[in-house]
Amino acid sequence: QVQLVESGGGLVQAGGSLRLSCAASGSIRSITYMGWYRQAPGKQREMVAMTTSGNTNYADSVKGRFTISRDNGKKTVYLQMNSLKPEDTAVYYCTAACQDTAWKWGDYWGQGTQVTVSS
């Protein structure tokens, strides 16, 4: 069984910074992509940043402000968020594609962590 657990959300003023972490645990043999999505109230879930084998992709709205990084040894992905804006307010979800020890692949999601940016 694979689990993703996020941490690091909270309340911050506009212009501030937060760092999100997401650790994968369980019977994991391999991980390909890891990344972050977010969902604001009344809006669809959207991709924020993804990383696979050294390649990264960002939503246009966060380019230059957010940085995704990954520690493969710790099976952890991070999202450094700088110059935060009120429109970044959302629940942030970690996602990863993991192969378990039974050689089965699956797309997994964390429970979400709230990020609130006040103006």
C-alpha positions in Angstrom: 0.0 0.0 0.0 1.3 3.4 -1.0 0.6 6.6 0.8 1.5 10.3 0.1 1.5 12.6 3.1 1.8 16.4 2.6 2.9 19.0 5.0 3.9 22.7 5.1 0.6 24.5 4.3 -0.6 27.4 6.2 -1.5 31.1 6.2 0.8 33.6 4.8 0.7 37.3 3.7 0.9 38.2 0.1 4.6 38.3 -1.0 5.5 35.7 1.6 6.8 32.2 1.1 5.9 28.6 2.0 7.5 25.3 1.4 5.3 22.2 0.9 6.6 18.7 1.4 5.2 15.3 0.3 6.6 12.0 1.4 5.7 8.7 -0.3 5.7 5.6 1.9 4.7 2.0 1.7 5.7 -0.9 -0.5 7.2 1.2 -3.3 9.5 -0.3 -5.9 9.8 2.7 -8.2 8.4 6.3 -8.7 8.3 8.1 -12.0 6.6 11.4 -11.8 5.9 13.4 -8.7 4.2 16.7 -8.5 1.6 19.1 -7.2 -1.9 20.1 -8.2 -4.2 22.7 -6.5 -7.9 23.3 -6.3 -9.4 26.6 -5.3 -13.0 27.0 -4.1 -15.4 26.7 -7.1 -12.6 25.9 -9.5 -11.2 22.7 -11.1 -8.1 21.1 -9.9 -5.1 22.3 -11.9 -1.5 21.3 -12.3 1.0 23.4 -10.5 4.3 21.7 -11.0 5.5 18.2 -12.0 8.9 16.5 -12.1 10.0 13.4 -13.9 13.6 12.1 -14.2 15.1 15.6 -14.1 12.4 17.3 -16.2 10.1 19.8 -14.7 6.9 21.5 -15.8 5.2 24.5 -14.3 1.9 26.2 -14.8 2.3 29.6 -16.4 0.8 31.2 -13.4 3.6 30.1 -11.1 6.6 30.2 -13.3 9.4 32.2 -11.8 7.8 32.0 -8.3 7.5 28.3 -7.5 10.3 25.7 -7.6 9.7 22.0 -7.5 12.4 19.6 -6.3 12.8 16.0 -5.4 14.8 13.8 -3.1 14.6 10.3 -4.6 16.3 8.8 -1.6 13.7 10.1 0.7 10.9 9.6 -1.8 9.9 13.2 -1.2 8.9 16.1 -3.4 9.0 19.7 -2.4 7.3 22.8 -3.6 9.0 26.1 -2.7 6.5 28.9 -3.2 7.8 32.5 -3.2 6.1 35.8 -3.9 2.8 34.3 -3.0 -0.4 36.0 -4.2 -4.0 35.8 -2.9 -4.9 33.8 -6.1 -2.5 31.1 -5.0 -5.0 30.3 -2.2 -6.1 26.7 -2.6 -5.8 23.1 -1.3 -2.6 21.7 -2.7 -2.4 18.0 -3.5 0.6 15.9 -4.0 0.5 13.2 -6.7 2.9 10.5 -7.8 3.1 7.5 -10.1 4.4 4.6 -8.0 5.1 0.9 -8.7 4.6 -1.3 -5.7 6.5 -4.4 -4.8 3.9 -6.5 -6.6 5.0 -4.7 -9.8 1.7 -2.8 -10.1 1.7 0.8 -11.2 -0.8 3.3 -9.8 -1.4 7.1 -9.6 -1.6 8.2 -6.0 -2.8 11.4 -4.3 -2.2 12.9 -0.9 -5.0 14.2 1.3 -4.2 17.8 0.5 -2.9 20.8 2.5 -4.5 24.2 2.7 -2.5 27.2 1.5 -4.1 30.6 2.3 -2.6 33.9 1.1 -4.0 37.0 2.6 -3.9 40.4 0.9 
